[in-house]
């Protein structure tokens, strides 16, 4: 198995929690894992990206070559477009539709969404709205992880267990809130995929 994932967003949106959850699930399944340096975390609102590679075989490099990513998982729509050169022809772009307007010349949302819609394999959901309905708005990153989970080559139950381990020290209510967010994100993707068949 192999999943090469580019995580994208802006500082403060929870990219590290996504990476930690996937990483914990991978370790629990005795998979190999490499993560590239995360950029932009020192600046809240600055662009953030991380390369996350998971495989049943040893991994030589922590960087994903351009055109080889299986998934771009983005918690912000414009940031998803920034990393399109990394996406493989059969890869999936999975993005939140809620913008984080952190620059004065942020493009029109219609333009951003049209570019996303051009991708043959894409999932675009309003993770902030879903998170507010099933958990808290702060868990929109975990909704996005759930939305990408059908394309990550790790059992869904392992991702749930990863959340339990990552958030366990914060108490059962936080754990269950995040698991609800994860499941809601997956359900949103399954609904979109079913509607396209």
GIMO-V260101 format. One record per helix or strand. SS is the DSSP state (alpha for helix, beta for strand). FROM is the first residue (numbers start at 1). LEN is the number of residues. If there is no record, write none. Layout:
BEGIN
ss=SS from=FROM len=LEN
ss=SS from=FROM len=LEN
END
This chain:
BEGIN
ss=beta from=2 len=9
ss=alpha from=15 len=14
ss=beta from=32 len=4
ss=beta from=39 len=1
ss=beta from=47 len=9
ss=beta from=69 len=6
ss=alpha from=77 len=6
ss=alpha from=84 len=3
ss=beta from=87 len=10
ss=alpha from=109 len=9
ss=beta from=122 len=4
ss=alpha from=127 len=8
ss=alpha from=137 len=15
ss=alpha from=156 len=15
ss=alpha from=172 len=25
END
